[in-house]
């Protein structure tokens, strides 16, 4: 076995024919195995993935966290390292080279590697607004990480005593499906975000906050800010305040006209949508937990 290829990459897919070849080809130089866990795509995703040598497993999708944890618990992974990659992401050549050069020399006590993710929106890299780069645990030793079981913003978490490092170069998130898909996706995200906020308030289900117990350079800070500061602000007003913070104080306006659209939609419209969904469900349920769960199941397809 080529010692440089000691990574198993796992990709979750549903109708990703526009992205999957780009993603897999960027992984081939460093991946011993690429698994695609597909949720019964109706397009050419499976055919393309298999044609590139990936192994495709079909499984019904519940949410990202549950699906990915199933993958690392169930798939016959024999490599030293596991990498999580979304179908609309790819590794830049500099990151591929960095992984090839460094991964053999990582000390045994280091169990995870943080990667920097750059987001492309309408052809432009989003570089400001306190949004870039995202620092995410995407590469970890097999058996050493688990996925927080949450409906939104789940993270791969190592043990509190583990050591981790961060690579210098980037992976890229560049979704090519257009703005209508982006809006529909964020509408679904808003429902999942709503579940997390309602769960904090009403204890709908057990809550996994594993990320708070580890030394994460970005995720832990953002989780605490969201729950201890953002959540305390009045609904609606907080989304406006967050946009103003991102666009002006954190220089989002430097991302050009694409940045205005991105920061106003992702930083304001999306957050406002979450708040509106919360206000609606609380008004209709009267805060009754059983009614909240029933509305989530009937109207959002989320069964708790």
Protein Blocks (a to p, Z undefined) as FASTA:
>chain_A
ZZklmcccddddehillmmmmmmmmmmmmmmbdcdddehiablmlmmmmmnopacddddd
fbfmlmmmmmmmmmccfbfbdcdddfkbccdfklmmmmmmmmmmpcfklmbdcdddddde
ehiacfehhlaccdddfbdcehiaccdddfbhpacdddfkbccdddfbdcddddfkbjkl
mmmmmmmmmmmmmmmmmmmmnombacdfkkmmpccfklmmmmmmmmmmmmmpcehjlmmm
mmmmmmmmnommmnojmlmmmmmmmmmmmmmmmmmmmmmmmmmnnopaklmmmmmmmmno
paZZ
